[in-house]
């Protein structure tokens, strides 16, 4: 399992995960575990990772290729979340306005925008695309609050 490492006053985690719903769920769970271990709030980060990972496995999936999750915790502390896939042609729109009220999808980046200080996309060497978001995690979790992630109480179907 990947763990956060400490280098030059910055803490980092990099994990390569399968481009499946199970991989997206693992990215979220890994984020929650790492932040809860450091007694940092994880709710917003978990939601952002869930949205970005879901987009990577839905829109960025290429058969036989995984996606990458990177977490960078810098002084402040600011958490930078990066999710990379290999479908550069499916770059998220710069304007993530609210979808039509009747739409069944299209709200993920609206949530990312609302929960993060800033977010964007970096294009690496073709075909790499990284969608990133930065979140302020300065407030520690209150000691009277549990560290249980509510997503764990719901069963997840296994990928075929």
MARKOL-851434 format. One record per residue: x, y, z of N, C-alpha, C, O in turn. Coordinates in steps of 0.1 Angstrom, whole numbers, always signed. Layout:
% residues N
r neast=X nnorth=Y nup=Z caeast=X canorth=Y caup=Z ceast=X cnorth=Y cup=Z oeast=X onorth=Y oup=Z
...
% end
This chain:
% residues 160
r neast=+8 nnorth=-12 nup=+0 caeast=+0 canorth=+0 caup=+0 ceast=+9 cnorth=+12 cup=+0 oeast=+19 onorth=+13 oup=+6
r neast=+5 nnorth=+22 nup=-7 caeast=+12 canorth=+35 caup=-7 ceast=+10 cnorth=+43 cup=+6 oeast=-1 onorth=+42 oup=+12
r neast=+20 nnorth=+49 nup=+10 caeast=+19 canorth=+58 caup=+22 ceast=+25 cnorth=+71 cup=+19 oeast=+33 onorth=+73 oup=+10
r neast=+21 nnorth=+81 nup=+26 caeast=+27 canorth=+95 caup=+25 ceast=+41 cnorth=+94 cup=+29 oeast=+44 onorth=+89 oup=+39
r neast=+50 nnorth=+101 nup=+21 caeast=+64 canorth=+102 caup=+25 ceast=+67 cnorth=+116 cup=+27 oeast=+60 onorth=+125 oup=+22
r neast=+78 nnorth=+119 nup=+35 caeast=+81 canorth=+132 caup=+38 ceast=+94 cnorth=+136 cup=+31 oeast=+105 onorth=+130 oup=+33
r neast=+94 nnorth=+147 nup=+23 caeast=+106 canorth=+151 caup=+16 ceast=+105 cnorth=+166 cup=+16 oeast=+95 onorth=+172 oup=+11
r neast=+116 nnorth=+173 nup=+21 caeast=+117 canorth=+188 caup=+20 ceast=+104 cnorth=+195 cup=+25 oeast=+99 onorth=+203 oup=+18
r neast=+100 nnorth=+191 nup=+37 caeast=+88 canorth=+198 caup=+43 ceast=+75 cnorth=+195 cup=+36 oeast=+65 onorth=+202 oup=+39
r neast=+75 nnorth=+186 nup=+26 caeast=+63 canorth=+183 caup=+19 ceast=+60 cnorth=+168 cup=+21 oeast=+69 onorth=+160 oup=+20
r neast=+48 nnorth=+165 nup=+22 caeast=+44 canorth=+151 caup=+23 ceast=+37 cnorth=+147 cup=+10 oeast=+29 onorth=+154 oup=+5
r neast=+41 nnorth=+135 nup=+5 caeast=+36 canorth=+131 caup=-8 ceast=+31 cnorth=+116 cup=-8 oeast=+37 onorth=+108 oup=+0
r neast=+22 nnorth=+113 nup=-16 caeast=+17 canorth=+100 caup=-18 ceast=+15 cnorth=+98 cup=-33 oeast=+9 onorth=+107 oup=-39
r neast=+19 nnorth=+88 nup=-39 caeast=+17 canorth=+85 caup=-53 ceast=+12 cnorth=+70 cup=-54 oeast=+19 onorth=+62 oup=-49
r neast=+1 nnorth=+68 nup=-60 caeast=-4 canorth=+54 caup=-61 ceast=-10 cnorth=+52 cup=-75 oeast=-16 onorth=+61 oup=-81
r neast=-7 nnorth=+41 nup=-81 caeast=-12 canorth=+37 caup=-94 ceast=-23 cnorth=+28 cup=-92 oeast=-22 onorth=+17 oup=-85
r neast=-35 nnorth=+31 nup=-97 caeast=-47 canorth=+23 caup=-94 ceast=-54 cnorth=+19 cup=-108 oeast=-52 onorth=+25 oup=-118
r neast=-61 nnorth=+7 nup=-107 caeast=-68 canorth=+3 caup=-120 ceast=-79 cnorth=+13 cup=-124 oeast=-86 onorth=+18 oup=-115
r neast=-81 nnorth=+14 nup=-137 caeast=-91 canorth=+23 caup=-142 ceast=-104 cnorth=+16 cup=-142 oeast=-110 onorth=+13 oup=-152
r neast=-109 nnorth=+14 nup=-130 caeast=-122 canorth=+7 caup=-127 ceast=-129 cnorth=+14 cup=-116 oeast=-123 onorth=+22 oup=-109
r neast=-142 nnorth=+12 nup=-114 caeast=-149 canorth=+17 caup=-102 ceast=-142 cnorth=+13 cup=-89 oeast=-142 onorth=+21 oup=-80
r neast=-137 nnorth=+1 nup=-89 caeast=-130 canorth=-3 caup=-77 ceast=-118 cnorth=+5 cup=-74 oeast=-114 onorth=+8 oup=-63
r neast=-110 nnorth=+8 nup=-85 caeast=-98 canorth=+17 caup=-84 ceast=-102 cnorth=+30 cup=-79 oeast=-95 onorth=+36 oup=-71
r neast=-113 nnorth=+36 nup=-84 caeast=-117 canorth=+49 caup=-79 ceast=-121 cnorth=+49 cup=-65 oeast=-118 onorth=+58 oup=-57
r neast=-128 nnorth=+39 nup=-60 caeast=-131 canorth=+37 caup=-46 ceast=-119 cnorth=+36 cup=-38 oeast=-118 onorth=+41 oup=-27
r neast=-109 nnorth=+28 nup=-43 caeast=-96 canorth=+27 caup=-35 ceast=-89 cnorth=+40 cup=-34 oeast=-83 onorth=+43 oup=-23
r neast=-90 nnorth=+48 nup=-44 caeast=-83 canorth=+61 caup=-43 ceast=-89 cnorth=+70 cup=-32 oeast=-82 onorth=+76 oup=-25
r neast=-102 nnorth=+69 nup=-31 caeast=-110 canorth=+77 caup=-21 ceast=-106 cnorth=+71 cup=-7 oeast=-103 onorth=+79 oup=+2
r neast=-106 nnorth=+58 nup=-6 caeast=-103 canorth=+52 caup=+7 ceast=-89 cnorth=+55 cup=+12 oeast=-86 onorth=+57 oup=+23
r neast=-80 nnorth=+54 nup=+2 caeast=-66 canorth=+57 caup=+5 ceast=-64 cnorth=+71 cup=+10 oeast=-56 onorth=+74 oup=+19
r neast=-71 nnorth=+81 nup=+4 caeast=-70 canorth=+95 caup=+8 ceast=-76 cnorth=+96 cup=+22 oeast=-69 onorth=+103 oup=+30
r neast=-87 nnorth=+90 nup=+25 caeast=-93 canorth=+91 caup=+38 ceast=-83 cnorth=+86 cup=+49 oeast=-81 onorth=+92 oup=+59
r neast=-78 nnorth=+74 nup=+46 caeast=-69 canorth=+68 caup=+56 ceast=-57 cnorth=+76 cup=+58 oeast=-53 onorth=+78 oup=+70
r neast=-51 nnorth=+82 nup=+48 caeast=-38 canorth=+90 caup=+50 ceast=-41 cnorth=+102 cup=+58 oeast=-33 onorth=+106 oup=+66
r neast=-52 nnorth=+109 nup=+55 caeast=-55 canorth=+122 caup=+62 ceast=-60 cnorth=+119 cup=+76 oeast=-56 onorth=+127 oup=+85
r neast=-68 nnorth=+109 nup=+78 caeast=-73 canorth=+106 caup=+91 ceast=-61 cnorth=+102 cup=+100 oeast=-61 onorth=+105 oup=+112
r neast=-52 nnorth=+95 nup=+95 caeast=-40 canorth=+91 caup=+103 ceast=-32 cnorth=+103 cup=+108 oeast=-26 onorth=+103 oup=+119
r neast=-33 nnorth=+114 nup=+100 caeast=-26 canorth=+126 caup=+104 ceast=-35 cnorth=+136 cup=+111 oeast=-32 onorth=+147 oup=+114
r neast=-47 nnorth=+131 nup=+115 caeast=-58 canorth=+139 caup=+122 ceast=-61 cnorth=+151 cup=+114 oeast=-63 onorth=+162 oup=+120
r neast=-62 nnorth=+150 nup=+101 caeast=-66 canorth=+162 caup=+92 ceast=-80 cnorth=+159 cup=+87 oeast=-83 onorth=+147 oup=+85
r neast=-87 nnorth=+169 nup=+84 caeast=-101 canorth=+167 caup=+79 ceast=-100 cnorth=+161 cup=+65 oeast=-92 onorth=+165 oup=+57
r neast=-108 nnorth=+151 nup=+63 caeast=-108 canorth=+143 caup=+50 ceast=-120 cnorth=+144 cup=+42 oeast=-120 onorth=+140 oup=+30
r neast=-131 nnorth=+150 nup=+47 caeast=-144 canorth=+149 caup=+40 ceast=-143 cnorth=+156 cup=+26 oeast=-146 onorth=+150 oup=+16
r neast=-138 nnorth=+168 nup=+25 caeast=-137 canorth=+175 caup=+12 ceast=-127 cnorth=+169 cup=+3 oeast=-130 onorth=+167 oup=-9
r neast=-116 nnorth=+165 nup=+8 caeast=-106 canorth=+158 caup=+0 ceast=-111 cnorth=+145 cup=-5 oeast=-109 onorth=+141 oup=-17
r neast=-118 nnorth=+137 nup=+3 caeast=-124 canorth=+125 caup=-1 ceast=-134 cnorth=+127 cup=-13 oeast=-134 onorth=+119 oup=-22
r neast=-142 nnorth=+137 nup=-12 caeast=-152 canorth=+140 caup=-22 ceast=-145 cnorth=+144 cup=-35 oeast=-149 onorth=+140 oup=-46
r neast=-135 nnorth=+153 nup=-34 caeast=-127 canorth=+157 caup=-46 ceast=-121 cnorth=+145 cup=-53 oeast=-121 onorth=+144 oup=-65
r neast=-114 nnorth=+137 nup=-45 caeast=-107 canorth=+125 caup=-51 ceast=-118 cnorth=+116 cup=-57 oeast=-116 onorth=+111 oup=-68
r neast=-129 nnorth=+114 nup=-50 caeast=-140 canorth=+106 caup=-56 ceast=-144 cnorth=+111 cup=-70 oeast=-146 onorth=+103 oup=-79
r neast=-146 nnorth=+124 nup=-71 caeast=-151 canorth=+130 caup=-84 ceast=-140 cnorth=+129 cup=-94 oeast=-143 onorth=+125 oup=-106
r neast=-128 nnorth=+132 nup=-91 caeast=-117 canorth=+132 caup=-101 ceast=-114 cnorth=+118 cup=-105 oeast=-111 onorth=+115 oup=-117
r neast=-114 nnorth=+108 nup=-96 caeast=-111 canorth=+94 caup=-99 ceast=-122 cnorth=+89 cup=-107 oeast=-120 onorth=+81 oup=-117
r neast=-135 nnorth=+92 nup=-104 caeast=-146 canorth=+87 caup=-112 ceast=-145 cnorth=+93 cup=-126 oeast=-148 onorth=+85 oup=-136
r neast=-141 nnorth=+105 nup=-128 caeast=-139 canorth=+110 caup=-141 ceast=-128 cnorth=+103 cup=-149 oeast=-129 onorth=+100 oup=-161
r neast=-117 nnorth=+100 nup=-142 caeast=-106 canorth=+93 caup=-148 ceast=-110 cnorth=+79 cup=-153 oeast=-106 onorth=+75 oup=-164
r neast=-118 nnorth=+72 nup=-145 caeast=-122 canorth=+59 caup=-149 ceast=-134 cnorth=+59 cup=-159 oeast=-136 onorth=+49 oup=-166
r neast=-141 nnorth=+70 nup=-159 caeast=-153 canorth=+70 caup=-169 ceast=-149 cnorth=+76 cup=-182 oeast=-152 onorth=+71 oup=-192
r neast=-142 nnorth=+88 nup=-182 caeast=-138 canorth=+95 caup=-194 ceast=-124 cnorth=+93 cup=-198 oeast=-121 onorth=+95 oup=-210
r neast=-115 nnorth=+89 nup=-189 caeast=-101 canorth=+88 caup=-192 ceast=-96 cnorth=+74 cup=-193 oeast=-84 onorth=+72 oup=-195
r neast=-105 nnorth=+64 nup=-193 caeast=-101 canorth=+50 caup=-193 ceast=-96 cnorth=+46 cup=-207 oeast=-102 onorth=+48 oup=-217
r neast=-84 nnorth=+39 nup=-207 caeast=-79 canorth=+33 caup=-218 ceast=-76 cnorth=+18 cup=-214 oeast=-69 onorth=+16 oup=-204
r neast=-81 nnorth=+9 nup=-221 caeast=-80 canorth=-5 caup=-217 ceast=-65 cnorth=-8 cup=-215 oeast=-56 onorth=-5 oup=-223
r neast=-62 nnorth=-14 nup=-204 caeast=-48 canorth=-18 caup=-201 ceast=-40 cnorth=-7 cup=-194 oeast=-28 onorth=-10 oup=-190
r neast=-46 nnorth=+4 nup=-192 caeast=-38 canorth=+15 caup=-186 ceast=-45 cnorth=+19 cup=-173 oeast=-57 onorth=+20 oup=-172
r neast=-37 nnorth=+22 nup=-163 caeast=-42 canorth=+26 caup=-150 ceast=-43 cnorth=+41 cup=-149 oeast=-38 onorth=+48 oup=-158
r neast=-48 nnorth=+46 nup=-138 caeast=-47 canorth=+60 caup=-135 ceast=-39 cnorth=+62 cup=-123 oeast=-36 onorth=+53 oup=-115
r neast=-34 nnorth=+74 nup=-121 caeast=-25 canorth=+77 caup=-110 ceast=-31 cnorth=+88 cup=-100 oeast=-37 onorth=+98 oup=-105
r neast=-30 nnorth=+85 nup=-88 caeast=-34 canorth=+94 caup=-77 ceast=-22 cnorth=+100 cup=-70 oeast=-13 onorth=+92 oup=-66
r neast=-20 nnorth=+113 nup=-69 caeast=-9 canorth=+119 caup=-62 ceast=-15 cnorth=+129 cup=-52 oeast=-24 onorth=+137 oup=-55
r neast=-10 nnorth=+128 nup=-39 caeast=-14 canorth=+137 caup=-29 ceast=-2 cnorth=+144 cup=-24 oeast=+8 onorth=+137 oup=-21
r neast=-2 nnorth=+157 nup=-23 caeast=+10 canorth=+165 caup=-19 ceast=+5 cnorth=+174 cup=-8 oeast=-4 onorth=+183 oup=-10
r neast=+10 nnorth=+172 nup=+4 caeast=+6 canorth=+180 caup=+16 ceast=+17 cnorth=+189 cup=+19 oeast=+28 onorth=+185 oup=+24
r neast=+15 nnorth=+202 nup=+16 caeast=+26 canorth=+212 caup=+18 ceast=+23 cnorth=+221 cup=+31 oeast=+12 onorth=+219 oup=+37
r neast=+33 nnorth=+229 nup=+35 caeast=+31 canorth=+238 caup=+46 ceast=+18 cnorth=+246 cup=+44 oeast=+15 onorth=+249 oup=+33
r neast=+12 nnorth=+249 nup=+55 caeast=-1 canorth=+257 caup=+54 ceast=-12 cnorth=+251 cup=+62 oeast=-18 onorth=+259 oup=+70
r neast=-16 nnorth=+239 nup=+62 caeast=-13 canorth=+229 caup=+51 ceast=-23 cnorth=+230 cup=+40 oeast=-35 onorth=+232 oup=+42
r neast=-17 nnorth=+229 nup=+28 caeast=-25 canorth=+228 caup=+16 ceast=-23 cnorth=+214 cup=+10 oeast=-12 onorth=+209 oup=+8
r neast=-34 nnorth=+207 nup=+7 caeast=-34 canorth=+194 caup=+1 ceast=-36 cnorth=+196 cup=-14 oeast=-47 onorth=+202 oup=-18
r neast=-27 nnorth=+192 nup=-22 caeast=-28 canorth=+192 caup=-37 ceast=-31 cnorth=+178 cup=-41 oeast=-24 onorth=+168 oup=-39
r neast=-43 nnorth=+176 nup=-48 caeast=-47 canorth=+163 caup=-53 ceast=-45 cnorth=+163 cup=-68 oeast=-49 onorth=+172 oup=-74
r neast=-39 nnorth=+153 nup=-73 caeast=-37 canorth=+151 caup=-87 ceast=-42 cnorth=+137 cup=-91 oeast=-38 onorth=+127 oup=-85
r neast=-50 nnorth=+137 nup=-102 caeast=-54 canorth=+125 caup=-108 ceast=-51 cnorth=+125 cup=-123 oeast=-55 onorth=+134 oup=-130
r neast=-42 nnorth=+116 nup=-127 caeast=-37 canorth=+115 caup=-141 ceast=-43 cnorth=+103 cup=-148 oeast=-44 onorth=+92 oup=-143
r neast=-46 nnorth=+106 nup=-161 caeast=-50 canorth=+95 caup=-169 ceast=-44 cnorth=+97 cup=-183 oeast=-37 onorth=+106 oup=-185
r neast=-47 nnorth=+88 nup=-193 caeast=-41 canorth=+89 caup=-206 ceast=-51 cnorth=+92 cup=-217 oeast=-50 onorth=+87 oup=-228
r neast=-61 nnorth=+99 nup=-214 caeast=-71 canorth=+104 caup=-224 ceast=-71 cnorth=+119 cup=-225 oeast=-80 onorth=+126 oup=-221
r neast=-60 nnorth=+124 nup=-230 caeast=-58 canorth=+138 caup=-231 ceast=-69 cnorth=+145 cup=-239 oeast=-72 onorth=+157 oup=-236
r neast=-75 nnorth=+138 nup=-249 caeast=-85 canorth=+145 caup=-257 ceast=-98 cnorth=+147 cup=-249 oeast=-107 onorth=+155 oup=-254
r neast=-100 nnorth=+142 nup=-237 caeast=-111 canorth=+144 caup=-229 ceast=-108 cnorth=+154 cup=-217 oeast=-109 onorth=+150 oup=-206
r neast=-103 nnorth=+165 nup=-221 caeast=-99 canorth=+175 caup=-211 ceast=-112 cnorth=+181 cup=-205 oeast=-121 onorth=+184 oup=-213
r neast=-113 nnorth=+183 nup=-192 caeast=-125 canorth=+189 caup=-186 ceast=-127 cnorth=+204 cup=-191 oeast=-117 onorth=+211 oup=-193
r neast=-139 nnorth=+208 nup=-191 caeast=-142 canorth=+222 caup=-196 ceast=-136 cnorth=+232 cup=-185 oeast=-137 onorth=+229 oup=-173
r neast=-132 nnorth=+243 nup=-190 caeast=-127 canorth=+254 caup=-181 ceast=-138 cnorth=+260 cup=-173 oeast=-136 onorth=+263 oup=-161
r neast=-150 nnorth=+261 nup=-179 caeast=-162 canorth=+266 caup=-172 ceast=-170 cnorth=+254 cup=-168 oeast=-176 onorth=+248 oup=-177
r neast=-171 nnorth=+251 nup=-155 caeast=-179 canorth=+240 caup=-151 ceast=-192 cnorth=+244 cup=-145 oeast=-195 onorth=+241 oup=-133
r neast=-199 nnorth=+252 nup=-153 caeast=-212 canorth=+257 caup=-148 ceast=-222 cnorth=+245 cup=-145 oeast=-220 onorth=+234 oup=-149
r neast=-232 nnorth=+248 nup=-137 caeast=-242 canorth=+238 caup=-133 ceast=-249 cnorth=+232 cup=-145 oeast=-252 onorth=+239 oup=-155
r neast=-251 nnorth=+219 nup=-145 caeast=-258 canorth=+213 caup=-156 ceast=-273 cnorth=+216 cup=-156 oeast=-277 onorth=+221 oup=-146
r neast=-280 nnorth=+212 nup=-166 caeast=-294 canorth=+213 caup=-166 ceast=-300 cnorth=+206 cup=-154 oeast=-295 onorth=+196 oup=-150
r neast=-311 nnorth=+211 nup=-149 caeast=-317 canorth=+205 caup=-137 ceast=-321 cnorth=+190 cup=-140 oeast=-321 onorth=+182 oup=-130
r neast=-324 nnorth=+187 nup=-152 caeast=-329 canorth=+173 caup=-156 ceast=-317 cnorth=+164 cup=-158 oeast=-319 onorth=+152 oup=-159
r neast=-305 nnorth=+169 nup=-159 caeast=-293 canorth=+161 caup=-163 ceast=-290 cnorth=+151 cup=-151 oeast=-291 onorth=+154 oup=-140
r neast=-286 nnorth=+139 nup=-155 caeast=-283 canorth=+129 caup=-145 ceast=-269 cnorth=+128 cup=-141 oeast=-265 onorth=+121 oup=-132
r neast=-260 nnorth=+136 nup=-148 caeast=-246 canorth=+137 caup=-145 ceast=-241 cnorth=+151 cup=-148 oeast=-249 onorth=+160 oup=-152
r neast=-228 nnorth=+153 nup=-146 caeast=-222 canorth=+166 caup=-149 ceast=-220 cnorth=+175 cup=-138 oeast=-218 onorth=+187 oup=-139
r neast=-222 nnorth=+170 nup=-125 caeast=-220 canorth=+179 caup=-114 ceast=-207 cnorth=+177 cup=-107 oeast=-204 onorth=+184 oup=-97
r neast=-199 nnorth=+167 nup=-111 caeast=-187 canorth=+164 caup=-104 ceast=-177 cnorth=+176 cup=-103 oeast=-172 onorth=+179 oup=-92
r neast=-174 nnorth=+182 nup=-114 caeast=-165 canorth=+194 caup=-114 ceast=-171 cnorth=+206 cup=-107 oeast=-163 onorth=+214 oup=-103
r neast=-184 nnorth=+207 nup=-107 caeast=-190 canorth=+218 caup=-99 ceast=-187 cnorth=+215 cup=-84 oeast=-184 onorth=+225 oup=-77
r neast=-187 nnorth=+203 nup=-80 caeast=-184 canorth=+200 caup=-66 ceast=-169 cnorth=+202 cup=-64 oeast=-165 onorth=+208 oup=-53
r neast=-160 nnorth=+198 nup=-73 caeast=-146 canorth=+200 caup=-72 ceast=-143 cnorth=+215 cup=-70 oeast=-136 onorth=+219 oup=-62
r neast=-150 nnorth=+223 nup=-78 caeast=-148 canorth=+238 caup=-78 ceast=-152 cnorth=+244 cup=-65 oeast=-146 onorth=+252 oup=-59
r neast=-164 nnorth=+239 nup=-59 caeast=-169 canorth=+244 caup=-47 ceast=-161 cnorth=+240 cup=-35 oeast=-160 onorth=+247 oup=-25
r neast=-154 nnorth=+228 nup=-35 caeast=-147 canorth=+223 caup=-24 ceast=-132 cnorth=+227 cup=-23 oeast=-126 onorth=+225 oup=-13
r neast=-127 nnorth=+231 nup=-35 caeast=-113 canorth=+234 caup=-35 ceast=-110 cnorth=+249 cup=-36 oeast=-119 onorth=+257 oup=-40
r neast=-98 nnorth=+253 nup=-32 caeast=-94 canorth=+267 caup=-33 ceast=-92 cnorth=+270 cup=-48 oeast=-95 onorth=+281 oup=-53
r neast=-86 nnorth=+261 nup=-55 caeast=-84 canorth=+262 caup=-70 ceast=-83 cnorth=+248 cup=-76 oeast=-79 onorth=+239 oup=-69
r neast=-85 nnorth=+247 nup=-89 caeast=-83 canorth=+235 caup=-96 ceast=-80 cnorth=+238 cup=-110 oeast=-82 onorth=+249 oup=-115
r neast=-75 nnorth=+228 nup=-117 caeast=-72 canorth=+230 caup=-131 ceast=-67 cnorth=+217 cup=-138 oeast=-68 onorth=+206 oup=-132
r neast=-62 nnorth=+218 nup=-150 caeast=-57 canorth=+207 caup=-158 ceast=-43 cnorth=+210 cup=-163 oeast=-41 onorth=+221 oup=-168
r neast=-34 nnorth=+200 nup=-162 caeast=-21 canorth=+201 caup=-168 ceast=-20 cnorth=+190 cup=-178 oeast=-23 onorth=+179 oup=-176
r neast=-15 nnorth=+194 nup=-190 caeast=-12 canorth=+184 caup=-200 ceast=+2 cnorth=+181 cup=-200 oeast=+11 onorth=+189 oup=-202
r neast=+5 nnorth=+168 nup=-199 caeast=+19 canorth=+163 caup=-199 ceast=+23 cnorth=+158 cup=-213 oeast=+16 onorth=+161 oup=-223
r neast=+34 nnorth=+151 nup=-213 caeast=+37 canorth=+145 caup=-226 ceast=+25 cnorth=+136 cup=-231 oeast=+19 onorth=+129 oup=-223
r neast=+22 nnorth=+137 nup=-244 caeast=+10 canorth=+130 caup=-249 ceast=+11 cnorth=+115 cup=-245 oeast=+22 onorth=+110 oup=-247
r neast=+1 nnorth=+109 nup=-241 caeast=-13 canorth=+114 caup=-240 ceast=-17 cnorth=+118 cup=-226 oeast=-29 onorth=+117 oup=-222
r neast=-8 nnorth=+121 nup=-217 caeast=-10 canorth=+123 caup=-203 ceast=-18 cnorth=+136 cup=-200 oeast=-16 onorth=+147 oup=-206
r neast=-28 nnorth=+135 nup=-191 caeast=-36 canorth=+146 caup=-186 ceast=-37 cnorth=+145 cup=-171 oeast=-40 onorth=+134 oup=-166
r neast=-35 nnorth=+155 nup=-164 caeast=-36 canorth=+156 caup=-149 ceast=-46 cnorth=+166 cup=-145 oeast=-45 onorth=+178 oup=-149
r neast=-56 nnorth=+162 nup=-138 caeast=-66 canorth=+172 caup=-133 ceast=-62 cnorth=+173 cup=-118 oeast=-61 onorth=+163 oup=-111
r neast=-61 nnorth=+185 nup=-113 caeast=-56 canorth=+188 caup=-99 ceast=-66 cnorth=+197 cup=-92 oeast=-73 onorth=+205 oup=-98
r neast=-65 nnorth=+196 nup=-79 caeast=-73 canorth=+205 caup=-70 ceast=-65 cnorth=+208 cup=-58 oeast=-58 onorth=+199 oup=-53
r neast=-66 nnorth=+219 nup=-52 caeast=-59 canorth=+223 caup=-40 ceast=-70 cnorth=+226 cup=-29 oeast=-79 onorth=+234 oup=-31
r neast=-68 nnorth=+220 nup=-17 caeast=-77 canorth=+222 caup=-6 ceast=-70 cnorth=+226 cup=+6 oeast=-59 onorth=+221 oup=+9
r neast=-75 nnorth=+235 nup=+14 caeast=-70 canorth=+239 caup=+27 ceast=-74 cnorth=+229 cup=+37 oeast=-86 onorth=+227 oup=+40
r neast=-64 nnorth=+223 nup=+44 caeast=-67 canorth=+213 caup=+54 ceast=-61 cnorth=+217 cup=+67 oeast=-56 onorth=+209 oup=+75
r neast=-61 nnorth=+230 nup=+70 caeast=-54 canorth=+235 caup=+82 ceast=-61 cnorth=+231 cup=+95 oeast=-55 onorth=+230 oup=+105
r neast=-74 nnorth=+229 nup=+95 caeast=-82 canorth=+226 caup=+107 ceast=-81 cnorth=+212 cup=+110 oeast=-85 onorth=+203 oup=+102
r neast=-76 nnorth=+208 nup=+122 caeast=-75 canorth=+194 caup=+126 ceast=-89 cnorth=+189 cup=+129 oeast=-98 onorth=+197 oup=+132
r neast=-91 nnorth=+176 nup=+128 caeast=-104 canorth=+170 caup=+132 ceast=-106 cnorth=+171 cup=+147 oeast=-96 onorth=+168 oup=+155
r neast=-117 nnorth=+175 nup=+152 caeast=-120 canorth=+176 caup=+166 ceast=-118 cnorth=+162 cup=+173 oeast=-122 onorth=+152 oup=+167
r neast=-113 nnorth=+161 nup=+185 caeast=-110 canorth=+148 caup=+191 ceast=-123 cnorth=+141 cup=+194 oeast=-123 onorth=+128 oup=+195
r neast=-134 nnorth=+148 nup=+196 caeast=-147 canorth=+141 caup=+199 ceast=-154 cnorth=+135 cup=+186 oeast=-164 onorth=+129 oup=+187
r neast=-148 nnorth=+136 nup=+175 caeast=-153 canorth=+132 caup=+163 ceast=-146 cnorth=+119 cup=+158 oeast=-134 onorth=+118 oup=+159
r neast=-154 nnorth=+109 nup=+154 caeast=-148 canorth=+97 caup=+149 ceast=-140 cnorth=+98 cup=+136 oeast=-142 onorth=+108 oup=+129
r neast=-132 nnorth=+89 nup=+133 caeast=-125 canorth=+89 caup=+121 ceast=-131 cnorth=+79 cup=+110 oeast=-124 onorth=+76 oup=+100
r neast=-143 nnorth=+75 nup=+113 caeast=-149 canorth=+65 caup=+104 ceast=-154 cnorth=+72 cup=+91 oeast=-162 onorth=+82 oup=+92
r neast=-151 nnorth=+67 nup=+80 caeast=-155 canorth=+72 caup=+67 ceast=-169 cnorth=+65 cup=+64 oeast=-169 onorth=+53 oup=+63
r neast=-180 nnorth=+73 nup=+63 caeast=-193 canorth=+67 caup=+61 ceast=-194 cnorth=+59 cup=+49 oeast=-203 onorth=+50 oup=+48
r neast=-186 nnorth=+60 nup=+39 caeast=-187 canorth=+52 caup=+27 ceast=-184 cnorth=+37 cup=+29 oeast=-189 onorth=+29 oup=+22
r neast=-177 nnorth=+34 nup=+40 caeast=-174 canorth=+20 caup=+43 ceast=-186 cnorth=+12 cup=+47 oeast=-186 onorth=+0 oup=+47
r neast=-197 nnorth=+19 nup=+51 caeast=-209 canorth=+11 caup=+55 ceast=-217 cnorth=+6 cup=+44 oeast=-227 onorth=-1 oup=+46
r neast=-214 nnorth=+10 nup=+32 caeast=-222 canorth=+6 caup=+20 ceast=-214 cnorth=-5 cup=+12 oeast=-202 onorth=-2 oup=+9
r neast=-220 nnorth=-16 nup=+9 caeast=-213 canorth=-26 caup=+1 ceast=-210 cnorth=-21 cup=-13 oeast=-218 onorth=-13 oup=-19
r neast=-200 nnorth=-26 nup=-19 caeast=-196 canorth=-22 caup=-32 ceast=-196 cnorth=-34 cup=-41 oeast=-190 onorth=-45 oup=-37
r neast=-202 nnorth=-34 nup=-53 caeast=-202 canorth=-45 caup=-62 ceast=-188 cnorth=-47 cup=-68 oeast=-181 onorth=-37 oup=-70
r neast=-184 nnorth=-59 nup=-70 caeast=-171 canorth=-62 caup=-76 ceast=-171 cnorth=-60 cup=-91 oeast=-181 onorth=-63 oup=-97
r neast=-160 nnorth=-56 nup=-96 caeast=-159 canorth=-54 caup=-111 ceast=-158 cnorth=-68 cup=-117 oeast=-153 onorth=-78 oup=-112
r neast=-163 nnorth=-68 nup=-130 caeast=-162 canorth=-81 caup=-137 ceast=-148 cnorth=-83 cup=-142 oeast=-146 onorth=-93 oup=-149
% end
